[in-house]
Amino acid sequence: MTMADIRHVIVVGIDGLRPDMITEKTMPNLAAMRARGVSSTAHRTVFPSETRGALTALASGARPETTGVLGNEFYSRDGSGRLTRTETIHDWWAGERRIVGGMVTATNLSETLAKSGKSVAVVTSSGQGSFAALSWKGADCGQTGYNVRHPAIAFPAELAVDVADQHQVPASGFDRGAERQAIAVFTETVWSATKPAAAIIWLTEVDSASHRYGLGAEGMLASMQDCDAAIGNLLEWRDRQPEKGGIVIFVTSDHGHSTINEFISVGDALKQAGISADTRLGDGIDVLYRRGRAPGFWLRKFDKGLLQGVFDALAAQPWYGATFTRAVEPGVHEGIVAGTLALELTGAAHGRAPDLYINLRGAGAENEFGVPGTSICDGGSYSIPLGGGSHGGLHAAELAAVLIGEGAGLKHGGQVVASRTAIYDIAPTILELLGIQPAASMTGRPMFELLEDGEAVPAPVVKEFTAAVDGKVSRIVIGHVGERPYVDEADVMTDGAAVVEAPRVAELQV
């Protein structure tokens, strides 16, 4: 079979799955698929490495600097004085109404395929916000979307009725076994009704279990096995289809995880420095900030002196990590505050980006289950325990993501690609396989190195950029494929020694 025979591309996402945790014991179906097909050992997500920003990048084929969705929450400088959230479908439509340019400033895959007369189906077991990120404007384009945890937001209505009837979906949605239900909804109902040219099936359970139980814990491994069983069901279904030779399946993830070994408060650090800051711009508040693994800081009114004060307060902390501000001038790797790196290096320099980002310190140490990669976090409103999994920053373990492919037109036999690929390259690759031109806003690239007869891709060139202040050196490592940059990691060094060690392959206690 060749690329000319490809009629359907299915992307299965396992939220929060680290590639080094896939083994024959933990995920036998996925490990077998990797052994039969092709995989990338250097697949990356975006910064901030949070789900809704990453899924917008997946569905748009572009980095946050283009999509405008900077992680799970951001400030759009719309005068509201509050962060734009992405948790519910209402958050997305509120942003669409309030923000100049709309919620997403890039074209979704659903829109591109609809213009070519092709159908897209999105089926998830996720929260509402993840469903919205993947299916944004899909209903307006006549596409299909179904969320087994939140069935009320499905479209079109006729198909939603059929799914509810055939799968006996409770009004409150499925909870237990939701990942297998999502696969069943696609294979048993959505496929026969629409035969979509492209489909995204997103399973969120591994991410939730990683947060709750910790990386490598029994509860997290059980969730991996449940998702693997669901993938096994999908692969068995594919093998039964008359069209099986024309179906390509990719399995991916939106980010990895590190283990939280300390909680801190950036707000307390600013307060101690005499800076009026809060998570909302009220009376007397000069700085709005978002919390998490990579806190961001927006000034009510830009003032270089105030920005310097914010940076000084952060740089004095033991949890200080690599820090970013706007570039001094285009093409320069230093930020406008001495000691910071240019925000543009991260791929998140949208007009909505904060005036300063800090990637809180991390390390390469193992957690109690033998999984390497620890980090410090400002917990915010997330109810994650100490020792739970976290993401959002530029730790190598957070940026690493899964990419495994199998089907017509792809390399096979367990071939491994070691260039650089990213979540925003998936949509361009789907379009390449289907023979459709990408939208102008799609800045990712087709991953030709995965294709059986694809063009040669140059070996990656890895560059390191640094900026120092008071003996602390912010460092970012970027792998380039041609002129396209892929962020490998960022950390802080002291006296020339990196605080973050590259995480080793996890040796799980299973």
Legacy VTK file of the C-alpha trace (Angstrom):
# vtk DataFile Version 3.0
C-alpha trace
ASCII
DATASET POLYDATA
POINTS 510 float
0.000 0.000 0.000
1.141 3.567 -0.711
0.166 7.084 0.322
-2.218 7.154 -2.643
-4.245 4.436 -0.908
-4.700 6.401 2.325
-8.290 7.434 2.960
-8.478 7.784 6.739
-6.062 9.043 9.422
-6.883 8.383 13.077
-4.978 10.092 15.890
-5.328 8.568 19.359
-4.121 10.774 22.184
-3.247 9.547 25.673
-3.124 12.636 27.829
0.048 12.973 29.900
1.730 9.740 28.768
5.528 9.783 28.986
7.238 7.878 26.163
9.798 6.272 28.474
7.025 4.616 30.482
5.759 2.487 27.580
6.977 -1.093 27.981
5.713 -4.564 27.098
4.495 -4.858 30.704
2.821 -1.480 31.111
1.267 -1.131 27.628
1.683 -4.334 25.588
-0.622 -3.299 22.720
1.103 0.036 22.249
4.564 -1.523 22.585
3.636 -4.064 19.897
2.347 -1.298 17.632
5.656 0.541 18.087
7.526 -2.643 17.152
5.466 -3.023 13.961
5.348 0.608 12.882
7.448 3.760 13.195
8.087 5.996 16.195
9.821 9.237 17.108
12.217 9.267 20.042
12.373 13.071 20.102
8.734 14.108 19.905
7.991 17.372 21.711
5.049 19.349 22.970
4.671 23.121 23.223
5.360 25.629 25.976
3.541 26.038 28.290
3.308 22.250 28.357
-0.332 22.207 29.425
-3.169 20.310 27.817
-5.460 22.924 26.289
-2.622 24.879 24.693
-1.054 21.661 23.406
-4.321 20.338 21.973
-4.975 23.641 20.240
-1.516 23.288 18.710
-2.334 19.729 17.621
-5.615 20.733 15.978
-4.183 23.915 14.426
-0.759 22.688 13.361
0.908 25.701 14.952
2.692 26.748 18.144
1.106 29.014 20.798
2.879 32.020 19.266
0.360 31.566 16.424
-2.699 30.017 18.120
-2.874 32.460 21.038
-3.858 29.707 23.496
-1.026 29.834 26.025
-1.591 26.817 28.208
-4.662 26.300 30.359
-5.017 29.971 31.294
-3.577 33.271 30.155
-4.302 37.000 30.222
-5.382 38.452 26.897
-4.970 42.136 27.868
-8.653 42.622 27.090
-9.320 45.007 29.960
-11.226 42.438 32.003
-8.410 42.190 34.532
-8.851 38.445 34.799
-7.221 35.366 33.345
-8.858 33.672 30.388
-9.648 30.132 31.443
-10.123 27.129 29.165
-11.692 24.526 31.455
-15.290 24.577 30.238
-16.950 25.096 26.863
-18.366 28.335 28.291
-14.825 29.584 28.981
-14.017 29.163 25.287
-17.095 30.988 24.049
-16.631 33.750 26.621
-13.083 34.212 25.314
-14.347 34.185 21.733
-16.749 37.011 22.565
-14.385 39.073 24.704
-10.953 38.810 23.081
-9.926 40.791 20.027
-9.123 38.275 17.295
-11.197 35.562 18.951
-10.218 32.757 21.280
-7.970 30.993 18.762
-5.924 32.954 16.239
-5.224 29.997 13.936
-7.326 27.780 11.666
-8.498 24.447 13.077
-8.034 21.216 11.141
-11.832 20.855 11.051
-12.145 24.082 9.067
-9.382 23.155 6.629
-10.814 19.724 5.869
-14.377 21.042 5.592
-13.260 23.424 2.836
-11.951 20.381 0.941
-15.195 18.498 1.454
-13.650 16.133 4.009
-15.110 15.123 7.344
-13.504 15.145 10.793
-14.640 13.361 13.942
-13.458 14.176 17.469
-14.347 11.714 20.228
-12.970 12.221 23.731
-13.148 11.007 27.310
-11.768 14.381 28.395
-12.930 17.515 30.125
-14.965 20.058 28.196
-11.974 22.327 27.566
-9.895 19.636 25.890
-12.857 18.709 23.697
-13.250 22.384 22.730
-9.555 22.741 21.902
-9.659 19.774 19.526
-13.052 20.489 17.950
-13.075 24.313 17.962
-15.582 25.571 15.369
-16.160 21.944 14.333
-19.926 22.187 14.815
-20.040 25.302 12.604
-18.230 23.328 9.875
-20.668 20.415 9.985
-18.152 18.075 11.612
-18.717 15.455 14.327
-17.852 15.698 18.003
-18.688 13.531 21.006
-17.446 13.599 24.598
-18.391 10.473 26.565
-17.919 12.306 29.880
-19.964 15.338 28.801
-22.486 14.044 26.232
-24.622 17.190 26.286
-22.032 19.116 24.234
-22.003 16.619 21.328
-22.764 17.504 17.692
-24.535 17.069 15.347
-27.678 16.413 17.357
-28.861 13.507 15.225
-25.660 11.537 15.722
-25.562 12.408 19.430
-29.006 10.848 19.793
-27.817 7.692 18.044
-24.745 7.433 20.276
-26.763 7.913 23.447
-29.229 5.264 22.346
-26.775 2.654 21.047
-24.293 2.999 23.911
-26.777 3.743 26.713
-24.882 6.875 27.702
-26.063 8.219 31.072
-27.033 11.896 31.195
-23.992 12.614 33.360
-21.668 10.752 30.978
-19.420 7.773 31.569
-16.850 7.713 34.358
-15.553 4.170 34.837
-14.263 2.700 31.605
-14.610 6.012 29.774
-11.534 5.359 27.616
-12.963 2.113 26.265
-16.344 3.762 25.786
-14.740 6.516 23.690
-13.196 3.914 21.395
-16.497 2.020 21.188
-18.433 5.182 20.307
-16.021 5.824 17.458
-15.763 2.288 16.087
-19.398 1.247 16.511
-21.299 4.435 15.709
-19.286 7.422 14.495
-17.291 5.434 11.922
-20.285 3.827 10.245
-22.163 7.148 10.214
-19.415 9.401 8.817
-16.326 7.403 7.700
-14.242 10.509 8.574
-11.121 11.360 6.598
-9.495 12.384 9.892
-10.382 11.517 13.464
-8.986 12.425 16.864
-9.800 10.196 19.836
-8.518 11.746 23.057
-8.206 9.728 26.281
-7.500 11.779 29.388
-7.280 9.142 32.131
-3.489 8.663 32.380
-2.987 12.379 33.006
-5.588 12.414 35.780
-4.054 9.329 37.405
-0.531 10.801 37.144
-1.659 13.921 39.012
-3.545 11.989 41.645
-1.333 8.979 42.365
2.119 9.940 41.086
4.260 8.636 38.239
4.747 4.873 38.450
2.225 4.408 41.257
-0.180 1.477 41.090
-3.165 3.686 40.242
-1.290 5.397 37.425
-0.068 2.079 35.960
-3.621 0.702 36.096
-4.806 3.688 34.055
-2.061 3.080 31.492
-3.220 -0.517 31.171
-6.846 0.572 30.701
-5.834 2.949 27.914
-3.706 0.231 26.364
-6.688 -2.125 26.349
-8.726 0.569 24.602
-6.002 0.919 21.960
-6.018 -2.839 21.563
-9.754 -2.658 20.833
-9.143 0.005 18.191
-6.380 -2.004 16.502
-8.544 -5.149 16.445
-11.385 -3.128 14.916
-9.047 -1.727 12.255
-7.928 -5.217 11.271
-11.548 -6.229 10.680
-12.348 -3.334 8.339
-12.566 -3.745 4.556
-10.752 -0.376 4.387
-7.971 -1.432 6.773
-5.280 -0.946 4.119
-6.252 2.699 3.807
-6.290 3.507 7.536
-3.312 5.151 9.236
-3.204 5.315 13.046
-1.006 7.594 15.119
-0.786 7.391 18.907
0.503 10.492 20.649
0.423 12.447 23.909
0.239 16.146 24.674
3.022 16.333 27.279
4.955 14.311 29.800
5.114 14.705 33.588
7.597 15.465 36.326
7.104 14.674 40.014
6.363 17.582 42.359
8.856 17.607 45.220
8.048 21.083 46.569
5.245 23.650 46.475
5.991 27.385 46.546
4.082 30.652 46.105
5.288 33.252 43.618
2.664 35.612 45.029
4.263 35.488 48.477
7.686 36.226 46.960
6.354 39.337 45.219
4.466 40.462 48.310
7.648 40.190 50.400
9.381 42.359 47.808
6.698 45.035 48.161
5.122 44.402 44.754
1.317 44.505 44.535
0.421 41.378 42.598
-2.551 39.035 42.403
-4.243 36.552 40.085
-6.622 39.339 39.063
-6.064 43.025 38.353
-8.119 44.736 41.051
-7.691 48.179 42.588
-4.086 48.823 43.557
-2.778 45.692 41.820
0.083 46.345 39.401
0.943 42.767 38.379
-1.349 39.912 37.373
0.141 36.421 37.531
-0.799 32.847 36.694
0.472 29.979 38.816
1.634 26.450 37.959
4.945 25.014 36.760
5.717 28.067 34.608
4.182 31.131 36.247
3.595 34.129 33.991
3.471 37.804 34.979
1.559 40.577 33.168
2.050 44.235 34.165
-1.067 46.413 34.313
0.953 49.085 32.516
4.360 48.257 31.116
7.144 49.696 33.252
10.677 48.421 32.771
11.562 49.292 36.370
8.621 47.306 37.733
9.469 44.384 35.445
13.026 44.486 36.776
11.645 44.436 40.306
9.539 41.350 39.551
12.559 39.614 38.066
14.800 40.555 41.006
12.254 39.143 43.466
12.151 35.855 41.555
15.899 35.590 40.952
16.530 35.828 44.702
14.507 32.678 45.394
15.989 29.173 45.831
13.408 27.897 43.318
14.476 30.332 40.596
14.603 28.726 37.154
15.109 29.727 33.531
13.333 33.036 32.921
12.066 34.707 29.734
11.106 38.213 28.609
10.618 39.731 25.161
13.755 39.823 23.025
15.873 42.956 23.169
15.490 43.075 19.393
14.378 40.584 16.728
16.687 37.602 16.339
18.557 38.186 19.616
18.480 35.457 22.276
18.620 37.772 25.318
15.487 39.234 26.885
14.891 42.886 27.688
15.787 42.250 31.341
19.439 41.344 31.857
19.764 37.688 32.829
16.613 36.568 30.990
16.331 34.702 27.700
14.176 35.855 24.805
10.591 34.647 25.075
10.627 34.072 21.324
12.902 31.051 21.844
10.062 29.180 23.561
7.528 29.427 20.724
5.068 31.246 23.007
5.669 34.885 22.034
2.078 35.698 21.094
0.707 39.170 21.793
-1.095 37.631 24.785
2.122 36.299 26.296
3.122 37.579 29.736
5.804 40.173 30.226
7.830 37.531 32.069
7.739 33.740 32.326
9.665 31.720 34.910
10.247 27.987 34.515
10.455 26.840 38.137
13.484 24.766 39.045
13.576 21.029 38.401
15.978 18.128 38.734
16.630 14.672 37.332
16.187 12.755 40.604
13.925 9.696 40.802
10.657 9.582 42.698
9.713 6.747 45.054
8.656 4.550 42.117
11.912 4.936 40.215
10.650 7.475 37.662
13.197 10.264 37.026
12.384 13.956 36.840
11.286 16.164 39.733
10.175 19.775 39.861
8.906 22.649 41.975
5.367 23.943 41.431
3.123 26.809 42.466
0.065 24.628 42.956
-2.578 27.257 42.292
-6.136 25.923 42.213
-5.078 22.418 41.168
-5.581 19.801 43.879
-2.392 17.862 43.180
-0.627 16.276 46.180
3.070 16.479 46.895
4.608 13.618 44.930
1.935 13.878 42.240
2.721 14.418 38.590
2.928 17.910 37.159
3.580 19.618 33.845
3.471 23.018 32.202
7.146 23.898 32.274
10.248 23.249 30.222
11.629 20.240 32.081
12.783 17.620 29.560
10.349 15.123 31.116
7.436 17.513 30.589
8.285 18.373 26.974
8.791 14.739 25.933
5.723 13.223 24.283
4.701 10.024 22.494
4.488 9.554 18.732
3.913 6.107 17.212
2.501 5.484 13.748
1.316 2.468 11.783
-0.351 2.106 8.407
-0.128 2.638 4.665
2.556 5.027 3.524
4.467 4.971 6.829
7.769 3.340 7.658
7.365 0.011 9.424
9.231 -2.805 11.153
9.909 -0.822 14.318
11.876 1.928 12.609
12.828 4.805 14.903
13.110 8.451 13.893
15.528 10.507 15.977
15.254 13.941 14.376
12.783 16.276 16.077
9.011 16.142 15.717
6.280 17.971 17.593
2.599 17.958 18.385
2.042 20.835 15.948
3.486 18.701 13.113
0.663 16.145 13.358
-2.010 18.179 11.530
0.321 19.044 8.604
1.198 15.350 8.351
-2.488 14.386 8.262
-3.051 16.825 5.413
0.026 15.565 3.577
-1.250 11.995 3.818
-4.676 13.061 2.550
-3.282 15.266 -0.217
-4.778 18.523 1.119
-3.113 21.947 1.265
-2.588 23.368 4.780
-4.081 26.615 6.048
-1.820 29.671 5.987
-1.671 29.711 9.807
-0.360 26.123 9.935
3.331 26.612 10.762
4.168 22.992 11.632
5.659 20.698 8.994
4.733 17.342 7.488
6.900 14.717 9.188
8.396 13.321 5.989
10.874 11.207 7.950
7.956 9.019 9.103
6.813 8.343 5.544
7.941 5.253 3.657
9.009 7.251 0.604
9.311 10.631 2.314
11.903 13.241 1.489
15.107 13.181 3.519
15.068 15.392 6.603
18.335 17.006 7.733
19.899 15.772 10.958
18.949 18.020 13.867
21.350 20.755 14.898
21.221 21.339 18.654
21.917 24.834 19.960
22.172 26.090 23.526
21.370 29.670 24.547
22.188 31.179 27.934
21.722 34.400 29.892
23.367 35.008 33.280
22.767 37.150 36.358
24.451 36.922 39.774
25.972 33.534 39.002
22.649 32.025 37.891
22.460 31.076 34.225
19.163 30.575 32.391
19.659 27.966 29.685
17.467 26.672 26.869
18.350 23.852 24.474
16.759 23.827 21.034
17.036 21.195 18.322
16.674 22.533 14.781
15.445 20.531 11.790
16.415 22.859 8.987
15.204 26.254 10.168
12.454 24.860 12.395
13.139 24.970 16.151
12.056 22.335 18.697
12.583 23.065 22.397
14.356 20.173 24.150
14.535 21.613 27.671
15.295 24.684 29.731
16.846 24.942 33.161
19.077 27.080 35.349
22.769 26.546 35.985
24.840 27.708 38.947
28.570 28.165 38.524
28.415 26.394 35.178
26.627 23.254 36.457
23.121 22.468 35.249
20.612 22.033 38.060
18.408 19.846 35.854
19.865 16.544 34.735
18.478 14.932 31.584
16.035 12.292 32.842
17.005 8.713 32.227
14.607 6.101 30.916
12.168 5.188 33.642
12.775 1.846 35.314
9.325 1.203 36.746
8.631 -0.941 39.764
5.997 -3.177 38.165
LINES 1 511
510 0 1 2 3 4 5 6 7 8 9 10 11 12 13 14 15 16 17 18 19 20 21 22 23 24 25 26 27 28 29 30 31 32 33 34 35 36 37 38 39 40 41 42 43 44 45 46 47 48 49 50 51 52 53 54 55 56 57 58 59 60 61 62 63 64 65 66 67 68 69 70 71 72 73 74 75 76 77 78 79 80 81 82 83 84 85 86 87 88 89 90 91 92 93 94 95 96 97 98 99 100 101 102 103 104 105 106 107 108 109 110 111 112 113 114 115 116 117 118 119 120 121 122 123 124 125 126 127 128 129 130 131 132 133 134 135 136 137 138 139 140 141 142 143 144 145 146 147 148 149 150 151 152 153 154 155 156 157 158 159 160 161 162 163 164 165 166 167 168 169 170 171 172 173 174 175 176 177 178 179 180 181 182 183 184 185 186 187 188 189 190 191 192 193 194 195 196 197 198 199 200 201 202 203 204 205 206 207 208 209 210 211 212 213 214 215 216 217 218 219 220 221 222 223 224 225 226 227 228 229 230 231 232 233 234 235 236 237 238 239 240 241 242 243 244 245 246 247 248 249 250 251 252 253 254 255 256 257 258 259 260 261 262 263 264 265 266 267 268 269 270 271 272 273 274 275 276 277 278 279 280 281 282 283 284 285 286 287 288 289 290 291 292 293 294 295 296 297 298 299 300 301 302 303 304 305 306 307 308 309 310 311 312 313 314 315 316 317 318 319 320 321 322 323 324 325 326 327 328 329 330 331 332 333 334 335 336 337 338 339 340 341 342 343 344 345 346 347 348 349 350 351 352 353 354 355 356 357 358 359 360 361 362 363 364 365 366 367 368 369 370 371 372 373 374 375 376 377 378 379 380 381 382 383 384 385 386 387 388 389 390 391 392 393 394 395 396 397 398 399 400 401 402 403 404 405 406 407 408 409 410 411 412 413 414 415 416 417 418 419 420 421 422 423 424 425 426 427 428 429 430 431 432 433 434 435 436 437 438 439 440 441 442 443 444 445 446 447 448 449 450 451 452 453 454 455 456 457 458 459 460 461 462 463 464 465 466 467 468 469 470 471 472 473 474 475 476 477 478 479 480 481 482 483 484 485 486 487 488 489 490 491 492 493 494 495 496 497 498 499 500 501 502 503 504 505 506 507 508 509
